[in-house]
Structures are given as structure tokens and as C-alpha cells.
Amino acid sequence: MSIRERLSGNEAVAYAMRQINPDVFAAFPITPSTEIPQYFAQYVADGLVDTEYVTVESEHSSMSTCIGAAAAGARAVTATSSAGLAFMYEVLYVAASSRLPITLACVNRTLTGPININNDHSDSMGARDTGWIQLYAENNQEAYDNYLQAMRISETPDVRLPIMVCQDGFITSHAVENITLEEDAAVKAFVREYCPEHALIGRDHPLAVGPYDTCPYCMEHKVQQAEAMKNAKRAVKEVGEDFARTFGRKYGFFEEYQMEDAELALVLIGSTAGTAKACVNELRKQGVKAGLIKIRMFRPFPMEEIAEALSRVKAVAVMDKSEGYSGCGGPLFAEVRSACYDLPERPKMIDVVYGLAGRDCAVSDIRRVYQYLEKIVETGETGPLYIHMGQRSSEAGPLNDAWNSGKEVQ
């Protein structure tokens, strides 16, 4: 029977960890993820878990500890943010290429410099090509639910890849919301026991982890890793369907909100979806056919499904909460635009980079994005494809002029 509670996103993730009772937690604190190991340390002290809680000297050591534990056949977890994830960068690749299903709670925070502790997605987006599966949450409920599904996904035999469960720093990690929790026994039954076929300890067959891989073999292993990421797409779908049958909450690759007849659409990730949904509801009352796609699974990227969802839309704004420094848009824009390339009739598409280092994004800001899309449909001209929303200069063109002045888009 489900339990109604009020928890922050960090508490929710730590609660899920307690229910799963992992074998090893490698802990090193960094804001805003520090509360996760803090709450879990209390569970350890109270004897509610029998996890080996390892306090280490850095985030690099934290991931290295998880790699060693996972290679030995243990379930290993950690949590980090921002520069902590960046400090792990080298060993993120090691974990993925070694096919070790480690679970990392990433509480998204901007990367320095200048130093800033507020939210954007620059940390996990910087690690998007390290070979980790990535799931993102809109709210505390999704952070909890994603964590319950994460190990089943990553431990799938033909996947065996590490997984990053992301939530927006402070916005979800520290804000308290009503949440539905599941009973411990039901969670354990859903997550299941981890029984790896191969491990360094307790197996009859010898195993090498992280060996030097010479030219005649290394590419084959990279291709196997790439195929495993393709398999992860199926695993995310299957685990999500089982989660819906078990607990009644449904998750897929992304959420389509008011997209049935939408002519204008936003594509975005994370907590901004709640703001955007409020705006869509307002616009629908005014007769505007506005819709929203909230990406949950960024790696592997659901290319075909995104293309289908946007195939009947006239204009799209992809909203990146991370700067790609490519000179032509952010990482989400690159993926979505590529996905739509082969459509017989492509929607007009722009990229709006917003919310960097915690810059506010209100319903009124989202409304102006839709107004700009209406202008694109009316004129047939996209104007600038790559726009920064909400900065205090107008160098990025007319959309920014409208934002800064508070006027409607002309």
C-alpha cells in the first residue's frame, strides 16, 4: 500500500536508497547533493541498512570506489553535483567501458567558473557522451520513481551500463513536495536482487576488469558498448511498463503534454516543465494550440520517437538549460534538430538557451517563447536560431529585446 509523505528531492532519493539497501555507498559531499549521503549516513548509523558506507577524499575516489565494488559484484551507488561530477570525468568512462551498472544520483548544478551553486544542466550535459544512461526528473516524485527504476535498467544483462539519475539542484533537491512512497517490501520485490553473471569475487570464471585493450580488440569493445546503449532504450521502456503495472505511475522516454493537436511546441528537460505546463494551460484557454515535450531519457536519445511526436507541429522551441559553446546552440537542440532532419515536413525550429546558473524562468517568459513561435508561423521566418533568454543585453536579437523590456514579442 502506498504511503503519502512530504519530502525534498534529496530525501526522496536517500529514502529510495534505504529501501534498496545497496552494498556500497561511496560518499564525498558537494552542494546541493550533500544531503543525500547525509541522510543515508543516518540510516547506516541507525542500523536500517547494512551498506558499506565509504567516506573518501574526493569525487574521483568516490567513483573509483564504486568501480571496484561493482567489479566485485556489489551494488554500488554515489551522489554528486557540478564540479564533483567533473572531477569524476576520467573514471566515468572507465565505469561505462567496463560495463559496470553503478547508480549515480546527480543533483544538477552549474559548472564553474565563475563559481555558482545554482541549477543548470551543464554538469550532466558535459558528461553526456561518457557512456552513461541518463534519466531526468521534473519533480520530487519523479526523482524517487526514477531511482527505483534505475538499477533494473542498468543491470539488464544485455545493457550493464552505469546510470545517472538527475534532478534540478535546490529546485527539486531541497524543495519539499507531497510525494507517494512505496512500501519497503514492494520496492525490494520490484528492484530485485543483483546477481551478475561475472564478477571478481565469488565466481568460478576468471575475469579481467579494466585491462589494456590493444588495437585489434578495442574497437570491438567500443561497438559492444554502443550496442548496449541501444539495448538500454528497450530496457527503459520495459522497466517503465513494469513500474506502471506495479505502482500505477507511468513513465516513458518523454512526456507529451497537450501534444495531440499542438501546432506550437516546446522541448525541454527538468523542473521547468512545471512552469511550461502552467503556461500551456493558460494558452489553451485562449485557443492557442500549444504543447510540450518533457524529455525524461536523454541517453540513449529517443530519436525516432521525438521525430514522430514533432512531425505534425508547425514551430518548435528547444529550451536548453545548458550552454553547448558550439556557436550554434545547446546539446538538446543538436539532438532534437538532428532527430527531425529526415521528416518529410520539418517544423521550424529554434534553440532558446535559458536558466544558466539559476537565472529565473517564469510563466511569462515561457509565454513569450510561444508568442515568438506564433510569429514564426505567421511570417514563415525563424529569425535567429540560437537565442539566450533573459540576459541583460540585447545582443542576441529581438526575442531578447522583448524579454528585457517586458513587452510582447513584435
VEXKEDO-257154 format. One record per residue: y, x, z of N, C-alpha, C in turn; residue number from 0. Coordinates in steps of 0.001 Angstrom, whole numbers. Each point is the difference from the previous one (the first is absolute). Layout:
BEGIN
Y  X  Z  Y  X  Z  Y  X  Z  NUM
...
This chain:
BEGIN
-1194  855  0  1194  -855  0  1233  883  0  0
969  -303  -870  1209  815  -117  869  -122  1244  1
814  1031  219  856  90  1180  1447  94  -459  2
869  -843  528  1426  56  -329  689  941  970  3
809  932  -538  656  1006  833  1333  372  -633  4
807  718  754  1259  546  -516  -66  1516  149  5
29  700  -1134  -128  1448  8  936  624  -1028  6
361  1244  243  668  788  -1032  -1052  476  -994  7
458  509  -1134  -933  519  -990  -782  1190  510  8
653  885  759  -705  1145  579  -1062  -453  1002  9
354  -976  830  -982  -528  951  -1184  -629  -736  10
303  -704  -1085  -1054  -674  -753  -988  996  -586  11
512  1117  -540  -874  1018  -569  -822  663  1103  12
640  326  1118  -736  607  1113  -1060  -958  537  13
304  -1295  26  -960  -1009  452  -1207  -36  -933  14
265  44  -1299  -1091  37  -980  -852  1246  186  15
658  1133  261  -741  1242  253  -921  -148  1211  16
520  -621  1066  -827  -195  1194  -1225  -840  -323  17
196  -1052  -778  -1112  -873  -344  -1060  727  -821  18
439  895  -875  -929  748  -849  -672  1123  781  19
736  589  956  -530  1083  842  -451  1203  -844  20
942  678  -651  -374  1129  -858  -568  1158  811  21
-661  904  -671  -606  1141  697  1033  1039  410  22
1006  216  -854  995  1044  254  1389  -521  -366  23
960  248  881  1420  -247  -295  722  1329  189  24
560  544  -1081  782  1235  76  1473  -367  82  25
669  387  1079  1322  -544  307  1075  1075  62  26
1086  -246  -732  1227  764  156  1155  -962  -255  27
959  -107  925  1011  -1067  -87  1126  305  -980  28
457  -1042  -677  1237  72  -786  543  -1431  -146  29
1278  -176  186  661  -1308  -147  -75  -439  -1463  30
-248  -1297  -249  -213  -1120  920  -1467  -366  220  31
-922  945  -266  -1426  -300  200  -503  406  1381  32
847  625  821  -437  566  1283  -703  -1014  892  33
450  -1257  -49  -594  -1008  888  -1492  -219  -269  34
-444  216  -1218  -1419  -257  -301  -899  913  822  35
169  1336  -54  -819  833  893  308  -224  1475  36
1228  -401  317  349  -265  1399  -799  -1188  537  37
9  -1112  -729  -791  -1166  423  -1484  341  46  38
-471  737  -1010  -1430  302  -43  -401  940  1135  39
896  921  366  -285  890  1129  -219  -791  1281  40
727  -1118  145  -201  -844  1177  -1376  -666  -32  41
-420  -413  -1207  -1354  -553  -117  -1051  1033  408  42
224  1244  -413  -920  1077  370  -7  187  1517  43
1202  50  587  114  207  1448  -633  -1139  789  44
77  -1212  -540  -560  -1168  686  -1490  -178  -264  45
-577  879  -800  -1432  -92  -283  -383  -1131  -935  46
962  -499  -789  -285  -1115  -907  -614  465  -1316  47
85  1289  -274  -644  597  -1170  -678  1288  441  48
-938  464  -798  -608  1303  300  335  1012  -1091  49
1164  -162  -593  501  883  -1050  326  1381  565  50
-304  1033  -776  449  1354  333  1451  114  -438  51
907  41  979  1443  5  -273  468  1454  24  52
372  521  -1177  316  1420  -137  1501  158  -194  53
666  617  973  1428  290  -147  145  1370  -653  54
731  46  -1080  96  1220  -810  1444  494  -36  55
217  1146  -654  1321  619  27  874  -348  -1190  56
-539  -738  -973  796  -359  -1175  -725  -1067  -799  57
716  -582  -952  -629  -996  -867  -1009  649  -945  58
248  1215  -424  -967  717  -827  -1319  130  764  59
98  332  1277  -1199  103  839  -641  -1355  225  60
826  -1032  83  -524  -1350  189  -909  -392  -1159  61
468  201  -1222  -831  -343  -1150  -1190  950  -122  62
189  1262  342  -1117  952  -40  -1099  -412  981  63
406  -495  1172  -974  -492  975  -759  -1201  -550  64
723  -902  -641  -654  -1162  -604  -986  425  -1086  65
360  1006  -776  -890  485  -1056  -1292  549  602  66
138  813  1043  -1187  540  653  -878  -1083  585  67
635  -988  646  -760  -1087  621  -703  -848  -1055  68
722  -332  -1077  -591  -824  -1053  -1133  732  -713  69
168  1299  -199  -1064  785  -629  -1260  14  861  70
173  -78  1312  -1137  -34  915  -655  -1378  88  71
596  -985  -686  -568  -1344  -9  667  -969  932  72
1149  387  570  709  -860  952  1043  -848  -705  73
363  -1097  652  1130  -812  -454  1262  604  607  74
919  465  -846  1177  717  480  1274  -710  -430  75
978  -77  926  1263  -680  -273  1159  845  510  76
1177  -290  -547  1230  602  502  1159  -891  -417  77
1208  365  436  1205  -743  -359  1143  996  -159  78
920  -308  -921  1129  903  -191  1102  -708  -774  79
1086  730  -226  1154  -500  -744  735  1171  -627  80
702  -255  -1085  1043  876  -522  -420  1461  -125  81
739  892  703  -282  1431  -73  -1392  338  508  82
-548  -855  863  -1371  209  458  -989  -124  -1142  83
193  -1005  -852  -861  -157  -1168  212  1159  -965  84
1255  420  -152  287  1123  -886  -661  1283  504  85
-55  180  1321  -628  1185  571  -1513  -8  -239  86
-559  -1195  -180  -1431  -126  -305  -315  237  -1477  87
1015  165  -814  -151  -109  -1452  -1186  796  -551  88
-119  1254  384  -1093  832  -503  -1364  -622  281  89
-198  -434  1241  -1323  -485  391  -248  -1458  -384  90
1033  -723  -431  -243  -1311  -588  -881  139  -1237  91
290  1004  -805  -816  265  -1188  -1426  408  392  92
-122  785  1059  -1323  444  446  -834  -1202  431  93
599  -915  758  -720  -1185  466  -489  -841  -1172  94
865  -194  -995  -368  -837  -1140  -1040  668  -881  95
182  1287  -303  -939  686  -892  -1353  224  671  96
-10  21  1337  -1259  120  734  -680  -1347  199  97
667  -1080  -463  -551  -1366  37  -299  -421  1440  98
1031  182  864  -151  -324  1417  815  -1255  327  99
-644  -1079  420  686  -1280  226  774  -54  1315  100
1056  774  85  889  24  1173  999  -1148  -119  101
384  -592  1133  1002  -1069  -1  1273  490  672  102
1117  -68  -735  1290  463  494  972  -1167  56  103
569  -251  1168  1054  -991  141  1330  685  -288  104
609  -361  -1129  1279  604  -394  1117  -996  291  105
859  351  949  1154  -837  316  1176  579  -785  106
348  -678  -1091  908  577  -991  1390  303  553  107
427  1236  -247  1322  461  402  482  991  -1052  108
1290  -14  -250  562  867  -1027  -245  1480  308  109
-135  767  -1070  -144  1451  146  1365  674  7  110
115  1000  824  1225  795  64  80  915  -1219  111
1217  468  -289  1218  -147  735  1026  -786  -818  112
1153  -326  605  306  241  1403  -973  -772  897  113
-143  445  1235  -968  -613  900  393  -1443  275  114
-994  -872  -18  207  -1420  217  -1330  -572  469  115
16  -928  934  -1262  -522  528  -290  -1422  -460  116
791  -526  -937  -157  -1395  -393  -947  -148  -1193  117
-184  -1238  -408  -1083  -307  -937  381  130  -1461  118
-801  685  -746  -236  -252  -1414  -1410  497  -297  119
-392  39  -1259  -1390  318  -343  -167  1407  -564  120
970  867  240  -53  1330  -610  -1163  835  515  121
-465  -250  1231  -1111  812  524  -1313  -325  -700  122
-398  -1262  8  -1282  -346  -633  73  83  -1517  123
1160  -287  -589  133  139  -1450  -97  1470  -416  124
461  883  865  -149  1429  -289  -1445  435  -10  125
-864  -770  682  -1430  317  75  -834  -896  -910  126
645  -687  -930  -700  -1016  -789  -1071  585  -913  127
116  1259  -375  -958  602  -923  -940  989  684  128
-169  -132  1312  -889  908  726  -1451  -474  -17  129
-254  -1195  -545  -1367  -508  -55  -356  -951  1113  130
1003  -450  762  -230  -962  1083  218  -1426  -509  131
-835  -919  456  264  -1425  -175  1219  -353  838  132
860  -884  -519  1193  -400  747  125  -1516  42  133
85  -556  1216  299  -1409  222  1330  -113  742  134
795  -1025  -328  1300  -212  632  67  -1400  609  135
722  -117  1118  107  -1271  721  1431  -523  -40  136
121  -1316  -98  1308  -644  96  411  -201  1446  137
-962  -332  870  319  -368  1380  -1096  499  938  138
126  -316  1275  -932  494  1009  -1412  -539  -200  139
-83  -1272  -407  -1319  -582  -254  -738  772  -1087  140
707  326  -1070  -630  731  -1099  -342  1428  401  141
807  602  862  -317  1350  477  -1334  -22  757  142
-169  -992  848  -1259  -158  748  -1169  -285  -942  143
196  -954  -891  -1081  -401  -902  -377  1114  -974  144
996  721  -507  -296  1122  -896  -832  1067  715  145
326  229  1267  -742  1025  738  -1454  -414  204  146
-230  -1280  251  -1378  -465  177  -820  156  -1277  147
652  -93  -1144  -697  112  -1276  -123  1437  -490  148
841  885  511  137  1333  -574  -1301  795  15  149
-699  18  1126  -1196  838  91  -1113  -504  -896  150
-145  -1326  -89  -1013  -558  -903  262  457  -1433  151
1278  19  -385  359  403  -1366  -316  1470  -226  152
501  851  888  -114  1439  -216  -1425  506  160  153
-796  -672  823  -1374  426  249  -1002  -566  -1008  154
444  -811  -935  -885  -512  -1052  -673  1182  -696  155
-1328  -2  -131  -714  1192  -469  499  607  -1308  156
361  -821  -984  475  584  -1253  1514  190  -20  157
622  -112  1178  1437  294  162  164  1261  853  158
-267  -118  1287  102  1131  929  1276  817  -221  159
1108  -677  139  1312  637  -96  811  -332  1247  160
896  878  414  854  -326  1147  994  -1099  -356  161
466  -701  1019  871  -1151  -229  1216  59  919  162
1140  -356  -554  1287  5  691  442  -1453  175  163
185  -434  1242  426  -1371  292  1462  61  411  164
883  -488  -862  1444  219  160  713  -1257  498  165
995  227  858  902  -1068  433  1393  594  167  166
1016  -856  -65  1389  464  19  443  373  1410  167
471  1232  139  436  503  1289  1110  -834  614  168
-137  -289  1282  918  -793  817  21  -1462  -429  169
76  -283  -1313  83  -1388  -457  -1243  -766  422  170
-1177  581  -242  -1231  -628  487  -601  767  1174  171
153  1304  22  -674  795  1032  481  -328  1408  172
1275  -309  153  555  -244  1335  411  -1451  247  173
229  -776  -1049  357  -1412  176  -1217  -783  464  174
190  -911  936  -1089  -812  547  -61  -1324  -754  175
-1207  -357  -446  -206  -1244  -738  -1228  -733  547  176
-63  -1299  -255  -1226  -742  275  -1094  511  -926  177
-1191  133  518  -1088  583  -774  -1319  -633  430  178
-906  -112  -949  -1345  -491  281  -949  1188  91  179
-623  161  1160  -984  1054  213  -1395  -594  -17  180
-965  819  -344  -1384  -463  -8  -748  561  1204  181
-1099  -651  373  -781  457  1146  -689  1326  -312  182
-189  789  1032  -575  1336  -170  -1337  -35  -727  183
-872  -899  395  -1340  -61  -596  77  -336  -1479  184
912  -905  -357  148  -382  -1409  530  1168  -825  185
932  753  574  544  1172  -701  -1079  1044  -211  186
-762  291  1033  -1066  1005  -120  -1034  -412  -1047  187
-320  -1285  -22  -969  -484  -988  558  120  -1415  188
1312  -252  -162  612  94  -1325  108  1450  -466  189
495  865  884  215  1402  -381  -1331  728  -203  190
-991  -323  817  -1352  561  -85  -44  1437  516  191
-1206  472  211  -206  1387  409  106  922  -1211  192
466  1203  246  131  987  -1070  -1235  895  1  193
-740  -38  -1087  -1223  802  -123  44  782  -1310  194
723  1115  -38  107  762  -1244  -1333  580  -431  195
-203  13  -1290  -1254  533  -535  -96  1495  230  196
1146  686  -99  31  1446  171  1014  367  1080  197
-323  977  822  910  488  1041  -478  1366  467  198
885  735  630  -342  1352  468  -944  -27  1194  199
47  -1086  769  -780  -72  1235  -976  -1175  -78  200
-1231  231  465  -978  -1066  138  -616  -464  -1295  201
0  847  -1031  -617  -363  -1265  -1006  1079  -400  202
-1015  -396  -759  -1044  934  -408  406  865  -1190  203
974  -474  -769  368  721  -1215  1216  884  263  204
-14  1243  -448  1159  881  178  1192  -506  -804  205
1182  299  496  1216  -509  -618  1098  1051  89  206
725  190  -1085  1178  869  -3  1239  -884  -113  207
990  240  825  1256  -752  -40  1130  972  -282  208
758  -277  -1036  1145  834  -341  -337  1373  -529  209
-1061  129  -812  -323  1331  -524  945  404  -1121  210
-27  1274  -357  721  438  -1197  -701  -591  -1218  211
752  -671  -856  -574  -703  -1141  408  729  -1285  212
-946  597  -653  301  824  -1175  258  -854  -1237  213
542  626  -1029  435  -706  -1214  -1084  -866  -643  214
-1261  445  -48  -1007  -850  -674  -295  -1314  718  215
483  -177  1250  -357  -1187  778  1199  -807  504  216
1137  644  189  1102  -648  721  517  -1238  -720  217
137  77  -1318  523  -1165  -714  -929  -1197  139  218
-1311  246  -19  -952  -1090  184  198  -691  1347  219
284  785  1028  246  -588  1322  1309  -783  28  220
1009  492  -709  1265  -739  -84  -201  -1342  -708  221
-820  11  -1048  -271  -1245  -718  -769  -971  884  222
-939  498  785  -716  -864  940  967  -642  994  223
960  775  440  1012  -511  921  836  -1091  -673  224
361  227  -1258  764  -1006  -743  -806  -1280  -184  225
-1294  128  -256  -857  -1173  -136  -118  -736  1329  226
-40  749  1096  -54  -630  1319  1238  -844  259  227
1162  476  -468  1230  -788  165  -72  -1285  -821  228
-603  51  -1177  -207  -1232  -770  -913  -950  769  229
-1049  543  615  -918  -830  781  688  -622  1209  230
1017  692  519  723  -519  1171  663  -1333  -308  231
379  -197  -1237  616  -1273  -394  -967  -1155  239  232
-1249  183  -394  -1016  -1023  230  -248  -187  1498  233
-13  1124  738  -261  -73  1440  1103  -756  729  234
1254  227  -379  1118  -729  621  -159  -1497  -227  235
-378  -383  -1197  -183  -1420  -323  -1148  -594  801  236
-1139  689  30  -1181  -537  679  203  -89  1505  237
589  1022  595  258  -32  1447  1020  -1079  328  238
1017  -145  -862  988  -1058  215  -615  -1386  -53  239
-938  -210  -920  -670  -1296  -100  -863  -262  1235  240
-682  1034  491  -808  -159  1205  889  -258  1213  241
1157  654  44  951  -226  1093  471  -1456  4  242
259  -540  -1191  440  -1399  -94  -1096  -947  475  243
-1247  274  -385  -1110  -846  458  -178  76  1509  244
228  1202  560  -268  223  1419  1134  -490  886  245
1228  301  -397  1147  -265  875  1013  -990  -571  246
-154  -376  -1268  861  -1041  -558  1317  461  -568  247
253  1296  -27  1243  523  -577  -352  790  -1257  248
663  -335  -1085  -382  517  -1311  927  1126  -445  249
-594  1080  -501  763  1140  -513  -596  469  -1323  250
878  326  -937  -410  566  -1274  747  1285  -265  251
197  302  -1273  733  1219  -373  1494  -175  231  252
468  -1218  -191  1416  -323  232  99  -1496  252  253
1153  -412  497  261  -1423  239  971  -508  -1055  254
-357  -1115  -637  905  -667  -926  668  -1165  730  255
1320  28  53  752  -1024  712  872  -762  -1001  256
-287  -1283  -162  729  -870  -931  -1  565  -1429  257
-1130  560  -398  -82  628  -1320  -588  -915  -1075  258
-432  -1215  346  -688  -860  -956  832  -253  -1251  259
1289  -265  163  870  -276  -1141  1237  895  7  260
-76  1123  699  1176  854  187  487  590  -1323  261
1306  29  -155  634  668  -1135  661  1308  420  262
371  75  1273  608  1195  579  -884  463  1153  263
-252  1300  88  -914  459  1049  443  1343  568  264
-282  176  1275  128  1297  653  -1395  537  274  265
-135  1326  -27  -1220  674  422  413  1005  1066  266
-613  -79  1183  401  891  1085  -1155  210  965  267
236  846  999  -1014  371  986  583  -150  1406  268
-790  -545  925  342  80  1414  808  -1161  545  269
716  271  1082  638  -1043  797  1129  -718  -731  270
575  603  -1046  1060  -668  -756  -511  -1280  -640  271
-1305  -140  -135  -558  -1219  -587  406  -1239  778  272
106  105  1313  421  -1153  793  1408  -434  -344  273
903  964  -170  1378  -287  -409  23  -619  -1385  274
-795  569  -905  -23  -484  -1379  -569  -1418  -80  275
-1018  -297  809  -566  -1352  -1  1036  -1031  433  276
809  345  992  1055  -917  449  981  -263  -1137  277
306  1043  -766  916  -155  -1130  -633  -845  -1099  278
-1279  247  -286  -699  -788  -1017  16  -1479  378  279
-212  -319  1264  15  -1395  443  1357  -643  -247  280
1077  741  285  1348  -512  -246  229  -245  -1486  281
-391  974  -823  233  -116  -1442  -816  -1125  -610  282
-1213  -197  492  -833  -1090  -514  654  -1352  255  283
643  -163  1152  707  -1243  309  1161  -239  -968  284
523  1094  -559  1106  -90  -961  -488  -94  -1441  285
-1316  -63  -178  -550  -133  -1339  -245  1304  -729  286
165  1138  682  -235  1300  -618  -1483  326  110  287
-624  338  -1121  -1434  305  -12  -228  1464  385  288
162  252  1303  -138  1347  548  -1373  172  621  289
-546  1201  -119  -1284  311  603  -27  1410  552  290
-1101  344  647  -109  1285  680  -1437  494  -54  291
-169  1290  -233  -1292  653  163  148  1076  1066  292
-792  -142  1052  -9  981  1083  -1261  843  -118  293
188  1282  -286  -1130  905  -165  -606  308  1369  294
-1307  -200  124  -730  403  1200  -759  1298  -241  295
-658  105  -1135  -798  1182  -336  746  814  -1057  296
521  1150  418  704  867  -956  -921  1051  -596  297
-1006  421  760  -1019  902  -528  -1371  -530  382  298
-886  -274  -952  241  86  -1437  999  -1065  -456  299
702  254  -1091  1027  -947  -435  -626  -1081  -877  300
281  -1284  298  -628  -1116  -735  706  -278  -1324  301
-161  895  -959  758  -41  -1241  -222  -1290  -798  302
-1242  -330  -285  -278  -1173  -842  473  -1287  663  303
-214  -104  1301  366  -1222  714  1522  -181  78  304
722  1086  196  1467  -70  13  518  -428  -1362  305
-554  579  -1057  425  -363  -1353  -208  -1487  -255  306
-1151  -519  409  -271  -1425  -186  972  -857  797  307
295  398  1222  894  -784  854  1424  -45  -548  308
405  1034  -731  1368  78  -533  91  -380  -1470  309
-1109  -392  -593  -36  -204  -1456  843  -1180  -473  310
277  -956  873  767  -1181  -404  1410  1  577  311
396  1101  598  1321  105  624  1005  556  -1014  312
1234  -461  61  1020  455  -944  676  1293  448  313
254  143  1298  699  1188  504  -532  365  1378  314
-141  1298  233  -595  517  1232  887  1090  579  315
190  -27  1312  625  1115  718  -1055  597  922  316
-366  1246  -247  -885  727  902  886  637  1056  317
-332  -231  1268  830  497  1090  -727  1130  720  318
509  1203  -154  -588  1206  576  700  357  1295  319
-763  73  1101  563  463  1268  -295  1492  172  320
128  687  -1105  -223  1444  -30  622  530  -1274  321
683  1105  90  587  642  -1177  -1012  953  -612  322
-247  -129  -1294  -985  843  -665  550  1321  -495  323
1336  115  -83  671  1206  -492  -522  423  -1370  324
-420  -986  -793  -420  283  -1369  1165  -98  -962  325
1112  -551  478  1145  -230  -864  -82  -1325  -735  326
-1106  -723  176  -151  -1262  -739  -668  -1096  829  327
12  134  1323  -524  -1074  833  -950  481  1070  328
-460  -943  821  -891  312  1105  -1468  -127  -384  329
-888  314  925  -1438  20  -305  -597  -1370  -316  330
432  -1047  688  -539  -1328  -281  412  -464  -1403  331
1233  291  -380  487  -348  -1339  -844  666  -1081  332
-307  1264  193  -805  716  -988  -1356  -669  -188  333
-624  -433  1095  -1314  -623  -81  74  -1389  -645  334
960  -808  421  96  -1367  -503  395  -6  -1470  335
947  848  -365  428  50  -1402  -1142  458  -902  336
-749  984  469  -1154  464  -755  -1040  -1110  -149  337
-220  -764  1076  -983  -1082  -33  343  -1037  -1064  338
1291  -238  -213  437  -1040  -933  169  501  -1430  339
-229  1267  -237  286  591  -1311  -779  -673  -1123  340
-1263  -344  219  -851  -549  -1051  61  -1524  -120  341
866  -643  773  140  -1447  -136  570  -349  -1378  342
-509  -1024  -649  552  -398  -1303  1488  -330  78  343
391  -650  1087  1419  -292  235  350  488  1397  344
705  1117  62  338  603  1295  1258  -637  572  345
19  -202  1323  1247  -460  624  1035  1120  19  346
1269  -379  -9  1052  978  254  -179  512  1426  347
213  1294  208  -305  559  1317  1017  1055  401  348
428  -62  1267  890  1008  569  -586  487  1317  349
497  1137  465  -400  538  1300  1196  -26  932  350
-192  -552  1192  1038  -9  1029  -508  826  1178  351
581  1164  194  -343  839  1157  892  -450  1154  352
-609  -319  1132  748  -621  1089  -549  485  1338  353
735  -284  1063  -519  165  1352  -296  1420  421  354
523  1001  -705  -330  1375  346  522  332  1391  355
-853  657  794  354  426  1360  456  -1159  866  356
-543  -1187  -270  282  -1152  844  1194  -829  -396  357
604  246  -1180  1134  -821  -433  -408  -1468  -66  358
839  -878  562  -336  -1416  111  -173  -656  -1365  359
-874  -989  -28  -190  -840  -1180  -74  -1445  480  360
1022  -777  -281  99  -1378  475  -386  -988  -1094  361
-118  -1271  392  -308  -1047  -976  1060  -29  -1092  362
1249  216  369  1078  -4  -993  -165  1123  -1017  363
-531  1142  428  -257  1093  -940  -1096  -374  -994  364
-1068  -612  515  -1086  -429  -879  504  -1048  -989  365
873  -880  469  553  -1036  -876  742  634  -1169  366
735  1062  257  734  660  -1086  -942  647  -1016  367
-1149  469  475  -984  544  -946  -460  -1105  -949  368
-312  -1171  532  -405  -1115  -855  1134  -431  -935  369
1231  30  506  1133  -333  -867  118  992  -1157  370
-247  1243  293  37  1016  -1045  -1103  -247  -1028  371
-1184  -416  472  -1083  -329  -921  367  -1206  -865  372
676  -981  587  456  -1147  -787  942  453  -1113  373
852  964  307  926  528  -998  -754  716  -1117  374
-1043  704  364  -824  687  -1005  -641  -1017  -944  375
-537  -1070  548  -624  -1037  -830  1029  -655  -905  376
1181  -237  543  1065  -668  -760  487  857  -1162  377
176  1295  235  587  877  -1024  -1035  735  -838  378
-1227  135  537  -1012  783  -684  172  1492  166  379
972  418  813  281  1412  234  -315  363  1449  380
-740  1093  185  -332  398  1371  1128  765  672  381
820  690  -793  977  892  618  -710  1197  604  382
534  577  1081  -663  1151  620  -1403  -376  489  383
-984  844  -287  -1375  -271  432  -271  473  1423  384
837  889  502  -284  745  1236  1233  -83  876  385
-81  -813  1045  1173  -363  799  -273  258  1468  386
1004  492  710  -81  120  1450  788  -1146  629  387
-653  -745  866  603  -1185  589  603  317  1362  388
1276  -359  163  602  27  1320  673  1293  402  389
74  962  -899  708  1231  358  1506  -249  -34  390
776  903  593  1432  -217  121  800  631  -1132  391
-632  173  -1156  745  406  -1195  -481  -843  -1147  392
766  -45  -1084  -352  -862  -1129  -488  809  -1189  393
-489  1216  248  -425  861  -1096  -1170  -579  -777  394
-802  -874  624  -1196  -518  -662  277  -1228  -854  395
1294  -416  -119  302  -1042  -956  318  -1348  606  396
3  -1059  -851  522  -1309  393  -763  -675  1121  397
-1298  206  92  -739  -645  1088  474  519  1342  398
205  1316  100  499  560  1253  1426  -456  284  399
819  -152  -1035  1356  -511  200  -52  -1366  682  400
-907  -842  -453  -118  -1327  586  -452  77  1455  401
-955  890  275  -477  145  1371  1125  446  927  402
716  1030  -434  981  603  880  1190  -913  242  403
320  -815  -993  1147  -906  156  -382  -1316  680  404
-1324  -287  7  -454  -1283  550  164  -1149  -974  405
391  280  -1250  192  -1046  -995  -1306  -335  -711  406
4  -1104  -678  -1147  -369  -809  -61  918  -1216  407
-1218  206  -529  -159  812  -1199  651  -699  -1183  408
867  703  -714  732  -582  -1142  -750  244  -1296  409
